[in-house]
């Protein structure tokens, strides 16, 4: 009976360690996607400015990605958890910033024009 309790305890401990590791790996993967998305959009915005002379003046991130869709390799640039990315620009279209919230503490990750 004691052997069964020891085996059960070991299985529970290993399962707990596995679940914590899986959660951490999933969170890091989502943060990696967020950073890669913003970098891809930043590069597309720079290319757009070279052709058009200014950064796009859009009301939000979605409208901006529609405007620069010809410069994006993929149109799937959305936050994995459903939170929206934020795009802001200067009134004359000479600067921009794009922002995402990273897990687990909602740390703000921002990229700006080079």
Secondary structure, 3 states (H helix, E strand, C coil): CHHHHHHHHHHHHHHHHHHHHHHHHHHHHHHHHHHHHHHHHHHHHHHHHHHHCCCCCCCCHHHHHHHCHHHCCCCCCCCCCCCCCEEEECCCCCCEEEEEEECCCCEEEEEECC
